[in-house]
Amino acid sequence: ADLFRSTLHPVEKALNDANMDKGSIHDVVLVGGSTRIPKVQSLLQNFFGGKTLNFSINPDEAVAYGAAVQ
């Protein structure tokens, strides 16, 4: 359980670095292969107050897509 919970540390750090509150997040887009793990999805959904996770982008292609748009 601790290993899974540690996956939230980068999320918390990103929010802190951006001076944002998790309540101000509109969409949670998952990127990377490990986001396919149901336990990780559940932890993220709970962390963001039950917000529905966005699966509209292939998690393996999301970073490349973002770089192309940038």
SEBA-352964 format. One record per atom (N, C-alpha, C): x, y, z; residue number from 1; residue in one letter; atom name. Coordinates in pm, 1 decimal, always signed. Layout:
(node (X, Y, Z), NUM, "A", "CA"),
...
***
This chain:
(node (+82.4, -120.0, +0.0), 1, "A", "N"),
(node (+0.0, +0.0, +0.0), 1, "A", "CA"),
(node (+86.4, +125.9, +0.0), 1, "A", "C"),
(node (+197.7, +123.6, +74.0), 2, "D", "N"),
(node (+284.6, +241.3, +79.0), 2, "D", "CA"),
(node (+347.3, +271.0, -56.4), 2, "D", "C"),
(node (+380.6, +166.4, -129.9), 3, "L", "N"),
(node (+438.9, +185.4, -262.6), 3, "L", "CA"),
(node (+339.8, +257.2, -354.2), 3, "L", "C"),
(node (+213.8, +215.9, -348.4), 4, "F", "N"),
(node (+112.7, +281.7, -430.7), 4, "F", "CA"),
(node (+90.7, +425.7, -386.1), 4, "F", "C"),
(node (+85.7, +447.8, -255.4), 5, "R", "N"),
(node (+64.9, +584.0, -205.4), 5, "R", "CA"),
(node (+178.7, +676.8, -246.3), 5, "R", "C"),
(node (+299.4, +621.3, -258.5), 6, "S", "N"),
(node (+413.4, +705.0, -297.1), 6, "S", "CA"),
(node (+399.2, +757.9, -439.4), 6, "S", "C"),
(node (+310.2, +697.4, -518.4), 7, "T", "N"),
(node (+287.8, +748.4, -653.8), 7, "T", "CA"),
(node (+220.3, +885.4, -651.2), 7, "T", "C"),
(node (+161.8, +921.9, -538.7), 8, "L", "N"),
(node (+96.7, +1052.6, -527.4), 8, "L", "CA"),
(node (+196.0, +1164.3, -496.5), 8, "L", "C"),
(node (+317.1, +1130.6, -451.9), 9, "H", "N"),
(node (+414.4, +1233.9, -416.6), 9, "H", "CA"),
(node (+447.2, +1327.1, -533.0), 9, "H", "C"),
(node (+471.9, +1276.7, -653.9), 10, "P", "N"),
(node (+497.1, +1369.9, -765.3), 10, "P", "CA"),
(node (+376.5, +1459.1, -797.1), 10, "P", "C"),
(node (+257.1, +1406.4, -776.6), 11, "V", "N"),
(node (+135.8, +1485.5, -800.4), 11, "V", "CA"),
(node (+129.0, +1599.7, -699.9), 11, "V", "C"),
(node (+152.7, +1567.1, -572.1), 12, "E", "N"),
(node (+151.4, +1669.7, -467.9), 12, "E", "CA"),
(node (+260.7, +1773.5, -492.3), 12, "E", "C"),
(node (+378.4, +1728.6, -533.4), 13, "K", "N"),
(node (+488.9, +1820.9, -560.2), 13, "K", "CA"),
(node (+455.5, +1913.5, -677.1), 13, "K", "C"),
(node (+396.7, +1857.9, -781.8), 14, "A", "N"),
(node (+359.2, +1940.0, -897.3), 14, "A", "CA"),
(node (+258.2, +2047.2, -857.0), 14, "A", "C"),
(node (+161.2, +2009.5, -775.2), 15, "L", "N"),
(node (+62.2, +2106.9, -728.6), 15, "L", "CA"),
(node (+128.4, +2214.6, -643.0), 15, "L", "C"),
(node (+216.6, +2173.1, -551.5), 16, "N", "N"),
(node (+286.4, +2269.9, -466.5), 16, "N", "CA"),
(node (+374.6, +2362.6, -548.9), 16, "N", "C"),
(node (+450.2, +2306.1, -642.8), 17, "D", "N"),
(node (+538.7, +2387.5, -726.8), 17, "D", "CA"),
(node (+460.8, +2489.2, -809.5), 17, "D", "C"),
(node (+339.6, +2453.5, -848.4), 18, "A", "N"),
(node (+255.3, +2542.7, -928.6), 18, "A", "CA"),
(node (+168.5, +2633.3, -842.1), 18, "A", "C"),
(node (+182.6, +2622.3, -709.5), 19, "N", "N"),
(node (+98.7, +2698.7, -616.1), 19, "N", "CA"),
(node (-49.3, +2679.4, -645.8), 19, "N", "C"),
(node (-85.6, +2553.8, -669.5), 20, "M", "N"),
(node (-224.7, +2521.4, -701.4), 20, "M", "CA"),
(node (-281.9, +2428.7, -595.3), 20, "M", "C"),
(node (-411.3, +2435.2, -581.2), 21, "D", "N"),
(node (-485.3, +2346.6, -492.8), 21, "D", "CA"),
(node (-549.8, +2239.1, -578.9), 21, "D", "C"),
(node (-559.3, +2118.2, -527.0), 22, "K", "N"),
(node (-616.8, +2010.7, -608.2), 22, "K", "CA"),
(node (-761.6, +2038.4, -646.7), 22, "K", "C"),
(node (-829.6, +2124.0, -572.9), 23, "G", "N"),
(node (-965.7, +2161.7, -606.9), 23, "G", "CA"),
(node (-974.7, +2247.0, -732.6), 23, "G", "C"),
(node (-862.9, +2307.2, -772.6), 24, "S", "N"),
(node (-863.8, +2392.2, -892.0), 24, "S", "CA"),
(node (-833.3, +2314.5, -1020.0), 24, "S", "C"),
(node (-814.8, +2183.8, -1008.4), 25, "I", "N"),
(node (-786.9, +2100.0, -1124.7), 25, "I", "CA"),
(node (-918.5, +2063.6, -1192.8), 25, "I", "C"),
(node (-927.6, +2089.6, -1322.4), 26, "H", "N"),
(node (-1050.0, +2060.6, -1397.2), 26, "H", "CA"),
(node (-1050.2, +1920.4, -1456.4), 26, "H", "C"),
(node (-937.7, +1878.0, -1512.7), 27, "D", "N"),
(node (-927.3, +1746.1, -1574.9), 27, "D", "CA"),
(node (-802.8, +1675.7, -1524.6), 27, "D", "C"),
(node (-815.8, +1547.5, -1500.0), 28, "V", "N"),
(node (-702.4, +1464.1, -1462.2), 28, "V", "CA"),
(node (-676.2, +1370.4, -1579.4), 28, "V", "C"),
(node (-567.1, +1397.5, -1651.8), 29, "V", "N"),
(node (-530.0, +1317.6, -1768.5), 29, "V", "CA"),
(node (-414.5, +1227.0, -1727.8), 29, "V", "C"),
(node (-431.7, +1098.3, -1747.1), 30, "L", "N"),
(node (-330.4, +1001.6, -1707.2), 30, "L", "CA"),
(node (-230.4, +980.0, -1819.9), 30, "L", "C"),
(node (-100.5, +978.6, -1785.0), 31, "V", "N"),
(node (+4.5, +952.8, -1883.5), 31, "V", "CA"),
(node (+99.4, +846.8, -1829.8), 31, "V", "C"),
(node (+151.1, +764.5, -1918.7), 32, "G", "N"),
(node (+244.6, +659.6, -1879.5), 32, "G", "CA"),
(node (+175.0, +527.3, -1856.3), 32, "G", "C"),
(node (+248.5, +421.0, -1878.9), 33, "G", "N"),
(node (+191.9, +286.8, -1870.2), 33, "G", "CA"),
(node (+139.3, +248.7, -1733.7), 33, "G", "C"),
(node (+202.2, +299.0, -1626.4), 34, "S", "N"),
(node (+158.6, +259.0, -1492.3), 34, "S", "CA"),
(node (+21.8, +315.3, -1456.6), 34, "S", "C"),
(node (-26.2, +412.9, -1533.5), 35, "T", "N"),
(node (-159.1, +467.8, -1506.1), 35, "T", "CA"),
(node (-269.2, +371.1, -1547.1), 35, "T", "C"),
(node (-232.2, +260.6, -1610.7), 36, "R", "N"),
(node (-331.3, +157.4, -1644.4), 36, "R", "CA"),
(node (-361.3, +67.0, -1525.0), 36, "R", "C"),
(node (-284.2, +79.1, -1418.1), 37, "I", "N"),
(node (-303.6, -3.7, -1299.3), 37, "I", "CA"),
(node (-426.6, +47.5, -1224.3), 37, "I", "C"),
(node (-527.1, -37.7, -1205.0), 38, "P", "N"),
(node (-650.5, +6.4, -1138.9), 38, "P", "CA"),
(node (-627.6, +70.9, -1001.8), 38, "P", "C"),
(node (-532.9, +21.7, -924.0), 39, "K", "N"),
(node (-506.0, +78.8, -791.2), 39, "K", "CA"),
(node (-454.9, +222.1, -804.1), 39, "K", "C"),
(node (-370.4, +248.2, -901.4), 40, "V", "N"),
(node (-320.1, +384.2, -924.6), 40, "V", "CA"),
(node (-435.4, +475.2, -966.2), 40, "V", "C"),
(node (-521.6, +426.2, -1052.8), 41, "Q", "N"),
(node (-638.3, +503.9, -1095.4), 41, "Q", "CA"),
(node (-727.5, +537.4, -976.3), 41, "Q", "C"),
(node (-750.1, +439.2, -891.2), 42, "S", "N"),
(node (-834.6, +458.9, -773.3), 42, "S", "CA"),
(node (-773.7, +562.3, -678.4), 42, "S", "C"),
(node (-643.6, +552.2, -653.4), 43, "L", "N"),
(node (-576.7, +648.7, -566.1), 43, "L", "CA"),
(node (-587.7, +790.2, -621.3), 43, "L", "C"),
(node (-566.4, +805.6, -751.0), 44, "L", "N"),
(node (-575.0, +938.3, -812.2), 44, "L", "CA"),
(node (-716.7, +993.5, -806.8), 44, "L", "C"),
(node (-813.1, +908.2, -833.6), 45, "Q", "N"),
(node (-952.0, +953.6, -829.6), 45, "Q", "CA"),
(node (-989.4, +997.2, -688.1), 45, "Q", "C"),
(node (-948.4, +921.4, -588.2), 46, "N", "N"),
(node (-975.4, +959.0, -449.4), 46, "N", "CA"),
(node (-900.5, +1086.2, -411.0), 46, "N", "C"),
(node (-776.1, +1098.8, -454.6), 47, "F", "N"),
(node (-695.1, +1217.0, -423.7), 47, "F", "CA"),
(node (-762.5, +1343.5, -475.4), 47, "F", "C"),
(node (-823.0, +1334.1, -592.8), 48, "F", "N"),
(node (-889.1, +1449.7, -652.8), 48, "F", "CA"),
(node (-1038.3, +1454.4, -620.4), 48, "F", "C"),
(node (-1076.8, +1397.6, -507.9), 49, "G", "N"),
(node (-1213.6, +1410.9, -458.0), 49, "G", "CA"),
(node (-1318.4, +1339.4, -539.8), 49, "G", "C"),
(node (-1282.5, +1228.4, -602.0), 50, "G", "N"),
(node (-1378.9, +1150.9, -678.7), 50, "G", "CA"),
(node (-1397.8, +1198.4, -821.3), 50, "G", "C"),
(node (-1316.0, +1295.1, -862.7), 51, "K", "N"),
(node (-1325.5, +1347.8, -999.9), 51, "K", "CA"),
(node (-1303.3, +1234.8, -1100.4), 51, "K", "C"),
(node (-1382.5, +1234.9, -1207.0), 52, "T", "N"),
(node (-1368.4, +1134.3, -1311.5), 52, "T", "CA"),
(node (-1236.5, +1155.1, -1384.8), 52, "T", "C"),
(node (-1161.9, +1047.8, -1403.0), 53, "L", "N"),
(node (-1034.0, +1055.3, -1472.4), 53, "L", "CA"),
(node (-1056.9, +1060.1, -1622.8), 53, "L", "C"),
(node (-972.8, +1134.0, -1692.3), 54, "N", "N"),
(node (-985.4, +1151.8, -1836.7), 54, "N", "CA"),
(node (-903.2, +1045.6, -1909.0), 54, "N", "C"),
(node (-970.5, +958.2, -1981.5), 55, "F", "N"),
(node (-904.8, +851.3, -2055.8), 55, "F", "CA"),
(node (-909.7, +876.0, -2206.6), 55, "F", "C"),
(node (-932.6, +1000.3, -2248.1), 56, "S", "N"),
(node (-951.0, +1028.3, -2390.4), 56, "S", "CA"),
(node (-820.5, +1024.5, -2469.9), 56, "S", "C"),
(node (-706.9, +1029.7, -2400.5), 57, "I", "N"),
(node (-576.7, +1026.5, -2467.0), 57, "I", "CA"),
(node (-505.9, +897.5, -2428.6), 57, "I", "C"),
(node (-445.3, +831.5, -2525.4), 58, "N", "N"),
(node (-368.8, +710.3, -2499.1), 58, "N", "CA"),
(node (-254.1, +745.5, -2404.3), 58, "N", "C"),
(node (-244.5, +679.8, -2286.8), 59, "P", "N"),
(node (-141.7, +716.2, -2189.2), 59, "P", "CA"),
(node (+0.9, +700.2, -2241.0), 59, "P", "C"),
(node (+21.2, +611.9, -2337.8), 60, "D", "N"),
(node (+155.3, +592.3, -2392.7), 60, "D", "CA"),
(node (+192.4, +700.3, -2493.8), 60, "D", "C"),
(node (+92.9, +767.8, -2549.8), 61, "E", "N"),
(node (+117.5, +868.5, -2652.6), 61, "E", "CA"),
(node (+101.1, +1011.5, -2602.1), 61, "E", "C"),
(node (+52.6, +1028.9, -2480.7), 62, "A", "N"),
(node (+18.0, +1161.5, -2430.4), 62, "A", "CA"),
(node (+137.7, +1255.8, -2425.0), 62, "A", "C"),
(node (+252.2, +1207.8, -2378.8), 63, "V", "N"),
(node (+369.3, +1295.1, -2367.9), 63, "V", "CA"),
(node (+415.7, +1338.6, -2506.1), 63, "V", "C"),
(node (+420.0, +1246.0, -2600.4), 64, "A", "N"),
(node (+460.6, +1280.5, -2736.9), 64, "A", "CA"),
(node (+361.4, +1378.0, -2799.2), 64, "A", "C"),
(node (+233.9, +1357.8, -2773.1), 65, "Y", "N"),
(node (+131.0, +1447.7, -2825.6), 65, "Y", "CA"),
(node (+149.8, +1588.2, -2768.9), 65, "Y", "C"),
(node (+171.9, +1596.5, -2637.7), 66, "G", "N"),
(node (+193.0, +1726.3, -2574.2), 66, "G", "CA"),
(node (+315.8, +1797.3, -2627.9), 66, "G", "C"),
(node (+422.6, +1722.1, -2651.2), 67, "A", "N"),
(node (+544.7, +1780.9, -2706.0), 67, "A", "CA"),
(node (+520.8, +1832.1, -2847.8), 67, "A", "C"),
(node (+442.2, +1759.2, -2925.3), 68, "A", "N"),
(node (+412.3, +1801.0, -3062.2), 68, "A", "CA"),
(node (+328.0, +1927.9, -3062.9), 68, "A", "C"),
(node (+233.0, +1938.1, -2972.4), 69, "V", "N"),
(node (+147.5, +2056.3, -2963.4), 69, "V", "CA"),
(node (+228.3, +2176.5, -2917.0), 69, "V", "C"),
(node (+320.1, +2153.1, -2824.2), 70, "Q", "N"),
(node (+403.3, +2259.7, -2769.2), 70, "Q", "CA"),
(node (+487.1, +2319.6, -2879.2), 70, "Q", "C"),
***
